[in-house]
Amino acid sequence: MHIISLTELQFKNYSRIHSKRNYLQSIEFANMQKNNGYSILYVGMIDDENNLVAASLILGKKIIGKYFLGHAPGGYLIDYNNYDLLSKFTKLLKEYLSKLNYVYISINPLYPIKISNKKKDIIYNNSNIINNLNTLGYKKCKRNTLNTILYLQTNGNIQETYNNLSRFVKRNIQENKLKSIKIYEGEKNDIDTFYKFINKKTNFSKEYYNELFTYFNNDNNKFEIYFAFLDTNEYLKNYNNLLNKEKRNNEKISEKILNINIKNKRDYVDKKINSDKLLEKYNNEIKKAINLNNLYKNGLIAATVAIIKTNNEITFLIDGYEEKIRNIRASYTIKWEIIKKYSELGYTTFNLGYIPNSNNKKIDGIVLSRIGFNANIHETPGNYNLIINNSIYTLINFMDNSIPK
């Protein structure tokens, strides 16, 4: 076996069929980072019959003199459980990159080492990947890295997928229908509006998201943004209709209770209590709707979500909402509509995003909201460094936070 340099076409063909393909290991991401000053390497390992058995995009950046650091975003496209294969690739890659004056490369494999369901029952556990990386000399990064991802895996049955959502998520989706939340896909010229909602949640500039539009613009890898629009007129109209309907129902129930010919009235009393609660709820919603309608006669955008569509999964990148109406949880509806849309197109894997490693209550809320989509918790190895030139690495004591994400 030996390492070869791959052409863009060779890497594209391999990366688009690999079982662990992802948008980070793509020519689109490579070209985007090239525009940001990184050099691009496509490397592959071929066996004795010239079959490509592993590959990786490596982003390079000159750090001092003739020396480079490298980053394999999303990790190599290789079976990390196969120790012999990983060992050969690691050894040959070190030799190959040493000749190109690389000091080290970092990797963040997206292979799961543990999978838990929403009840936190472990349904998959595999320590082989960590053991293999440690044995082969990969060094775990010291900084706290994002290594926990929530995945929704569906079987293509939309109704079953909906039924498996938590009651909280389904309730918000149904309430958003009554509030006349409408979902639409945005375009590149909507990037200013999109960024307004997410700028406090992201470390990236508006230009970064512009570049995602520019480079991820084909059927195999495409960046998309979606918005939830709140029609305040329809919101008010819907709840007025519900209120009027429930008033009529309440009156009929009251008549039954007052009817002396009906002896057993317990059921009607219970119905009256429930009806009274609904009337109170609808009146409260009408007050909110009137206030919003007075402020926003033509409606307003309530939330936004960005995704990258690859040929095997949908990755949710980031979402944001209008702070003034944060209690209208429109992002649930956007996410559900995206899941429904792409389920109908045959997609079964939805990456709902990373979750931070923290016990912060706000973060707990984020986790619960995503797990509410019946997502499983995937723990991945996190960031590792493969040191190629130990003496230079020690000398410069290079900082991990200069590596592109």
Secondary structure, DSSP 8 states (H G I E B T S, - for coil): -EEEE--HHHHHHHHTTSTT--TTSSHHHHHHHHHTT-EEEEEEEE-TT--EEEEEEEEEEEEETTEEEEEETT--BS-TT-HHHHHHHHHHHHHHHHHTTEEEEEE-----SEEE-TT--EEEE--HHHHHHHHTT-EE-SS----EEEEEE--S-HHHHHHTS-HHHHHHHHHHHHTTEEEEE--GGGHHHHHHHHTTT-SS-HHHHHHHHHHSBSSSSEEEEEEEEE-HHHHHHHHHHHHHHHHHHHHHHHHHHH-TT----HHHHHHHHHHHHHHHHHHHHHHHHHHHHHH-TT-EEEEEEEEEE-SS-EEEEEEEE-GGGTTS-HHHHHHHHHHHHHHHTT--EEEEEE--S---HHHHHHHHHHHTTT-EEEE----EEEES-HHHHHHHT--GGGS--
